[in-house]
Amino acid sequence: MAKQATVVLNCVGPYRHYGEPVVKACIENGTSCIDICGEPQFLELMYWKYHEQAAEKGVYIIGSSGFDSIPADLGVIYTRNKMNGTLTAVESFLTVNSGPEGLCIHDGTWKSAVYGFGDQRNLRKLRNESHPKPIPFVGPKLKRRWPVSYCRELKSYSIPFLGADVSVVRRTQRYLHENLGESPVQYTAYVTVGGITSVIKLMFAGLFFLFFVKFGIGRQLLIKFPWLFSFGYFSKQGPTQKQIDASSFTLTFFGQGYSHGLSVDKNKPNIRICTQVKGPEAGYVATPIAMVQAAMTLLNDASDLPKAGGVFTPGAAFSRTKLIDRLNQRGIEFSVISSSEV
């Protein structure tokens, strides 16, 4: 397969079980590869194992090119490009909108989460062994919110977003700082959960999940009965066509930074900006749009990609390409909501 293609689009997860042979085959045969993985451990491991080999072969291995994590990663870059100054910190809030028939997610995503959280010790070990230098931060350190916090601007409670976005954005910011000399942006991600009833329901689901995921038998139960343990959010059937058609997402970014010429050391941030990425249903509609457009960008904007090949995040690979324009034309829309000096 890899011999016959210029770019392979790999949709087969959980990637911790099935992803590495595809990466290996692509590098051996001089073929680029794009996946839609949302598993930080797999994504980071592929970088440490294969980045140099991919660079030698001149191929691009680009992970997390679906809903995880193109909207977040390119959303931060878009926010930085639209700010009239230096962007130093961004908080993002994901809102998933559903129709009268509610929301449902396929259990493939659930399985990836179960295996990922069950193996957190190895992710920590991988990060410790890789000894990356801390990314410097500009301006005041971005404080994390409480596990349940209220977002006044969106009039909704929020909880930390436990997907791959934070890991991916940080790796992009490291790359842009170390290779292109750009000022790094601090980033945290949250998901809005509506009112207090939803908060209580999610807290119970979260506690069940975190307890069961620690034990082998617990993980087996979580995988066997996703609908039960997720309070109906995940199922083996996935969403119906009606649910897909009525669903959409909005990712809102609140950024802060400094106007040109203002000293970072002695002053507080004096500019704020709010941007959004909006799109259709995340898993079955937005993800294929993002993945296919990433591949088209890889084929058509070659001169704007990093000079050598390697293993990249979407932001590292596509920060200087026309990918955001391509997405805007196909229903994943990037826009500035407001920008002001404080």
Backbone torsions as a table, in degrees:
resi	resn	phi	psi	omega
1	MET	NA	-48.6	-178.2
2	ALA	-63.8	-36.6	179.4
3	LYS	-61.9	-32.8	-173.0
4	GLN	-85.7	-9.7	-170.3
5	ALA	-116.7	159.6	169.6
6	THR	-92.3	-38.7	176.4
7	VAL	-134.4	132.2	174.2
8	VAL	-103.5	129.4	173.5
9	LEU	-99.8	114.2	-174.4
10	ASN	-105.3	112.2	-177.4
11	CYS	-106.4	8.9	-170.3
12	VAL	-95.8	110.7	177.6
13	GLY	-122.9	-179.7	-8.1
14	PRO	-57.9	134.9	-174.0
15	TYR	-67.8	-26.2	178.3
16	ARG	-61.2	-24.2	179.3
17	HIS	-96.2	-34.8	-168.3
18	TYR	-123.8	-3.1	-169.4
19	GLY	-84.8	-37.2	-170.4
20	GLU	-64.4	-41.2	178.8
21	PRO	-58.3	-32.2	179.4
22	VAL	-69.5	-45.1	177.7
23	VAL	-58.4	-46.4	-177.5
24	LYS	-61.6	-47.0	-178.9
25	ALA	-62.9	-39.1	-179.6
26	CYS	-65.2	-44.3	-179.3
27	ILE	-65.4	-43.8	-179.4
28	GLU	-60.2	-31.3	-175.3
29	ASN	-104.8	10.5	176.4
30	GLY	67.7	34.6	-177.2
31	THR	-115.5	137.3	177.0
32	SER	-79.7	159.8	-174.2
33	CYS	-143.3	137.1	177.2
34	ILE	-127.0	134.1	176.9
35	ASP	-128.3	174.5	-179.4
36	ILE	-117.9	34.5	-176.0
37	CYS	-69.9	139.7	173.5
38	GLY	-120.0	29.3	-175.9
39	GLU	-110.6	103.0	-175.1
40	PRO	-54.8	-37.8	-176.8
41	GLN	-63.0	-45.0	178.9
42	PHE	-63.8	-46.5	-176.6
43	LEU	-60.6	-44.8	-177.9
44	GLU	-72.1	-37.2	178.9
45	LEU	-63.9	-41.1	179.2
46	MET	-62.3	-36.2	177.9
47	TYR	-62.8	-50.3	-175.8
48	TRP	-67.7	-32.6	-176.8
49	LYS	-83.6	-33.9	-166.2
50	TYR	-124.3	-2.6	-174.8
51	HIS	-58.0	-47.7	-176.2
52	GLU	-67.8	-39.4	178.6
53	GLN	-63.7	-42.1	179.5
54	ALA	-64.6	-39.2	179.4
55	ALA	-64.0	-42.3	178.8
56	GLU	-60.7	-38.6	-178.4
57	LYS	-83.8	-11.2	-178.8
58	GLY	72.4	26.1	179.0
59	VAL	-106.9	156.0	-178.5
60	TYR	-109.7	119.1	174.6
61	ILE	-107.4	108.7	-172.7
62	ILE	-119.7	111.8	-178.6
63	GLY	-89.1	177.5	172.5
64	SER	46.1	48.1	-175.8
65	SER	-103.1	29.2	172.7
66	GLY	-115.2	-146.3	175.2
67	PHE	-57.9	-38.7	162.3
68	ASP	-89.7	111.8	1.8
69	SER	-138.5	33.8	-177.5
70	ILE	-63.8	-45.3	179.6
71	PRO	-58.9	-42.8	-178.8
72	ALA	-71.0	-49.5	-173.4
73	ASP	-66.2	-47.8	178.9
74	LEU	-77.6	-24.2	175.1
75	GLY	-63.1	-40.0	177.3
76	VAL	-65.9	-42.4	178.9
77	ILE	-64.8	-42.0	177.5
78	TYR	-60.2	-44.5	179.9
79	THR	-61.1	-43.7	178.0
80	ARG	-61.2	-43.6	-177.8
81	ASN	-67.1	-28.8	-177.1
82	LYS	-89.0	-11.3	-177.8
83	MET	-82.2	134.2	-179.8
84	ASN	-87.1	68.2	-176.1
85	GLY	159.8	-152.9	-179.6
86	THR	-106.6	116.4	176.6
87	LEU	-77.6	129.5	-178.1
88	THR	-115.4	-27.1	-175.9
89	ALA	-153.2	144.1	-179.8
90	VAL	-138.6	135.6	166.6
91	GLU	-111.8	134.8	176.2
92	SER	-116.1	147.8	178.8
93	PHE	-128.5	117.3	178.2
94	LEU	-90.6	128.3	173.3
95	THR	-120.2	122.4	177.5
96	VAL	-102.8	121.8	-178.3
97	ASN	-99.9	134.5	179.2
98	SER	-126.8	161.5	179.6
99	GLY	-88.7	-166.5	-176.9
100	PRO	-61.1	-24.0	-178.7
101	GLU	-89.5	4.1	174.2
102	GLY	79.5	-161.7	-168.4
103	LEU	-122.3	143.5	173.8
104	CYS	-151.3	141.0	-178.9
105	ILE	-123.7	142.6	-178.3
106	HIS	-67.1	149.1	-174.0
107	ASP	-74.7	-5.5	172.8
108	GLY	-60.5	-40.7	176.8
109	THR	-66.4	-40.4	178.2
110	TRP	-60.3	-45.9	-180.0
111	LYS	-59.9	-44.7	179.3
112	SER	-58.5	-40.3	179.6
113	ALA	-67.3	-42.3	-179.4
114	VAL	-60.8	-49.2	-179.1
115	TYR	-66.4	-38.0	-178.9
116	GLY	-65.0	-49.2	-179.3
117	PHE	-70.0	-30.4	178.7
118	GLY	-70.6	-16.4	-174.9
119	ASP	-120.9	28.9	-176.7
120	GLN	-60.7	-30.2	-178.2
121	ARG	-59.8	-40.7	-179.8
122	ASN	-70.0	-31.1	176.4
123	LEU	-66.6	-43.7	177.8
124	ARG	-61.2	-41.2	179.7
125	LYS	-62.1	-44.8	178.9
126	LEU	-58.6	-44.7	-178.8
127	ARG	-67.0	-38.4	178.8
128	ASN	-66.7	-39.7	-177.8
129	GLU	-72.0	-26.3	-177.8
130	SER	-79.1	-14.5	176.0
131	HIS	45.9	51.5	177.5
132	PRO	-73.0	143.7	174.7
133	LYS	-66.4	144.0	176.1
134	PRO	-60.5	142.5	176.9
135	ILE	-75.1	127.5	178.4
136	PRO	-66.0	151.5	175.3
137	PHE	-120.6	149.2	-177.5
138	VAL	-104.8	138.5	179.6
139	GLY	75.6	-168.2	-178.1
140	PRO	-66.5	148.7	179.1
141	LYS	-66.4	134.6	-179.8
142	LEU	-73.4	119.4	-178.0
143	LYS	-82.7	141.5	175.0
144	ARG	-78.4	145.0	175.0
145	ARG	-77.7	168.5	174.3
146	TRP	-64.4	159.2	178.8
147	PRO	-54.3	-32.5	170.1
148	VAL	-124.5	119.8	-179.7
149	SER	-136.5	162.0	-178.9
150	TYR	-105.4	126.6	177.2
151	CYS	-96.9	108.8	-176.2
152	ARG	-62.7	-42.3	-175.6
153	GLU	-61.4	-36.4	-177.5
154	LEU	-100.4	-0.8	178.3
155	LYS	51.6	49.5	-176.9
156	SER	-152.9	149.6	170.4
157	TYR	-74.9	152.9	179.0
158	SER	-139.7	156.4	175.0
159	ILE	-129.6	160.4	178.0
160	PRO	-59.0	139.7	177.0
161	PHE	-83.8	120.4	-171.7
162	LEU	-96.1	14.6	177.2
163	GLY	-78.5	-164.4	-174.7
164	ALA	-83.6	-7.0	-169.6
165	ASP	-54.0	-46.2	-175.7
166	VAL	-64.5	-44.0	178.3
167	SER	-60.3	-44.7	-176.6
168	VAL	-68.0	-47.4	-178.8
169	VAL	-61.3	-41.7	179.7
170	ARG	-63.4	-40.3	177.7
171	ARG	-64.8	-37.7	176.5
172	THR	-63.7	-46.1	-178.6
173	GLN	-63.0	-37.1	175.5
174	ARG	-61.6	-46.9	-179.0
175	TYR	-61.6	-47.7	-177.5
176	LEU	-63.4	-34.7	179.7
177	HIS	-73.8	-48.1	-173.2
178	GLU	-77.0	-29.7	-175.5
179	ASN	-103.6	-28.9	-176.8
180	LEU	-117.3	0.7	176.6
181	GLY	68.5	22.9	-178.3
182	GLU	-85.8	152.9	-179.2
183	SER	-70.6	123.6	-175.9
184	PRO	-71.4	149.3	-179.3
185	VAL	-111.5	129.2	173.5
186	GLN	-76.1	149.3	-173.6
187	TYR	-148.1	134.5	168.0
188	THR	-133.6	153.3	-173.9
189	ALA	-129.1	138.7	179.9
190	TYR	-133.9	163.2	174.3
191	VAL	-126.7	132.9	179.6
192	THR	-79.1	143.3	-176.0
193	VAL	-125.6	10.4	176.8
194	GLY	82.4	-133.5	-173.5
195	GLY	-89.5	-174.5	-173.5
196	ILE	-67.3	-30.5	178.3
197	THR	-62.3	-44.5	178.5
198	SER	-63.2	-37.9	179.4
199	VAL	-59.7	-47.1	-177.8
200	ILE	-64.1	-44.6	179.7
201	LYS	-59.6	-45.5	-178.9
202	LEU	-68.9	-34.6	178.3
203	MET	-63.2	-43.4	177.5
204	PHE	-62.9	-45.2	179.1
205	ALA	-61.1	-42.7	-179.7
206	GLY	-63.5	-42.5	-179.9
207	LEU	-66.2	-43.8	175.6
208	PHE	-56.2	-48.8	-176.1
209	PHE	-60.6	-50.9	-176.2
210	LEU	-65.4	-29.3	177.4
211	PHE	-73.3	-52.1	-174.1
212	PHE	-67.8	-32.0	-173.5
213	VAL	-68.5	-15.0	-178.2
214	LYS	-76.3	-19.7	-173.8
215	PHE	-118.1	147.0	179.9
216	GLY	-55.7	-47.7	-179.3
217	ILE	-67.7	-34.0	176.9
218	GLY	-63.3	-42.0	179.0
219	ARG	-64.9	-38.4	177.6
220	GLN	-61.9	-41.4	178.7
221	LEU	-65.7	-43.1	179.4
222	LEU	-59.7	-40.5	-177.5
223	ILE	-74.6	-32.8	-178.4
224	LYS	-75.5	-35.0	-175.7
225	PHE	-125.3	63.3	-177.0
226	PRO	-60.8	-37.9	-176.1
227	TRP	-62.8	-41.5	-177.4
228	LEU	-67.1	-50.2	-172.5
229	PHE	-78.2	-17.4	178.3
230	SER	-101.8	12.2	-178.8
231	PHE	55.6	37.3	174.0
232	GLY	88.6	-0.6	-178.3
233	TYR	-75.9	-29.1	-179.3
234	PHE	-120.0	144.3	176.0
235	SER	-148.7	161.1	178.7
236	LYS	-70.3	-22.9	-180.0
237	GLN	-82.9	-25.8	-174.3
238	GLY	76.7	-173.9	-175.6
239	PRO	-74.7	153.2	172.8
240	THR	-78.5	165.8	178.9
241	GLN	-60.3	-37.7	178.9
242	LYS	-63.2	-42.4	178.9
243	GLN	-63.4	-40.8	178.7
244	ILE	-62.6	-47.4	-176.5
245	ASP	-62.0	-32.0	-175.3
246	ALA	-92.1	-2.9	-173.7
247	SER	-97.7	151.5	175.2
248	SER	-157.5	172.0	176.9
249	PHE	-135.2	152.4	171.9
250	THR	-131.5	127.5	176.3
251	LEU	-114.3	113.2	-175.6
252	THR	-104.5	130.5	-178.6
253	PHE	-111.8	128.5	172.3
254	PHE	-111.0	112.1	-177.0
255	GLY	-112.9	153.8	174.0
256	GLN	-137.1	157.3	-179.1
257	GLY	-176.7	-159.0	-172.7
258	TYR	-123.6	140.7	175.7
259	SER	-71.5	158.8	-178.0
260	HIS	-55.8	133.4	174.3
261	GLY	88.2	-9.8	-179.9
262	LEU	-84.7	131.7	-178.9
263	SER	-66.1	129.1	-178.7
264	VAL	-75.5	-33.5	-172.2
265	ASP	-66.9	-39.7	-169.9
266	LYS	-105.5	-5.3	-174.3
267	ASN	-120.4	157.7	172.0
268	LYS	-82.5	157.1	175.4
269	PRO	-54.9	137.5	-175.8
270	ASN	-121.2	7.2	175.4
271	ILE	-128.9	140.0	172.2
272	ARG	-123.4	151.1	177.2
273	ILE	-143.9	144.6	175.2
274	CYS	-125.6	125.1	178.3
275	THR	-127.4	166.6	178.7
276	GLN	-140.7	148.4	165.6
277	VAL	-119.8	122.8	-179.5
278	LYS	-120.9	145.7	179.3
279	GLY	-160.5	175.5	178.6
280	PRO	-74.4	-172.0	-178.6
281	GLU	-46.1	135.2	-166.2
282	ALA	-70.0	-46.1	-168.1
283	GLY	-81.1	-42.0	-171.5
284	TYR	-106.5	-13.0	-178.2
285	VAL	-116.8	-55.4	-178.4
286	ALA	-68.3	-39.7	-178.0
287	THR	-60.8	-49.2	177.2
288	PRO	-63.5	-35.8	177.1
289	ILE	-59.5	-49.7	-177.1
290	ALA	-62.0	-44.5	-176.5
291	MET	-65.5	-45.8	-178.3
292	VAL	-66.7	-40.4	179.2
293	GLN	-69.0	-32.2	173.5
294	ALA	-61.6	-43.0	179.5
295	ALA	-66.0	-41.9	178.5
296	MET	-62.6	-37.5	178.7
297	THR	-66.5	-41.6	178.3
298	LEU	-60.0	-39.2	-178.9
299	LEU	-77.5	-36.7	-169.5
300	ASN	-102.1	-20.7	-178.2
301	ASP	-112.8	38.3	-172.7
302	ALA	-54.5	-36.3	-175.9
303	SER	-69.8	-17.6	-179.4
304	ASP	-98.1	1.0	177.7
305	LEU	-81.6	166.3	173.0
306	PRO	-54.6	142.7	-170.6
307	LYS	-58.4	-48.2	177.7
308	ALA	-94.3	164.3	173.4
309	GLY	-74.2	-170.2	179.8
310	GLY	149.2	-173.8	176.0
311	VAL	-101.5	120.0	-170.9
312	PHE	-129.2	155.7	163.8
313	THR	-79.9	164.1	177.4
314	PRO	-58.9	-42.5	-178.6
315	GLY	-63.9	-39.9	178.9
316	ALA	-66.2	-40.9	-178.0
317	ALA	-74.5	-40.2	-165.7
318	PHE	-111.9	8.5	-173.2
319	SER	-60.2	-26.2	-177.1
320	ARG	-109.6	11.2	-179.0
321	THR	-98.3	-174.1	179.6
322	LYS	-99.1	23.9	-176.0
323	LEU	-60.4	-42.1	-179.4
324	ILE	-60.7	-40.9	177.3
325	ASP	-61.8	-42.8	179.7
326	ARG	-61.5	-43.2	-179.6
327	LEU	-65.8	-42.0	178.0
328	ASN	-56.6	-37.1	-178.5
329	GLN	-74.8	-13.4	-173.5
330	ARG	-119.7	18.6	169.9
331	GLY	102.6	-1.7	171.1
332	ILE	-106.5	102.0	-164.9
333	GLU	-103.6	128.2	176.5
334	PHE	-101.6	130.2	-179.9
335	SER	-150.4	154.6	173.8
336	VAL	-91.4	126.2	178.7
337	ILE	-89.6	-45.8	177.6
338	SER	-159.6	154.7	177.3
339	SER	-148.3	130.5	-176.0
340	SER	-153.6	150.8	169.1
341	GLU	-82.6	135.5	-177.3
342	VAL	-86.5	NA	NA
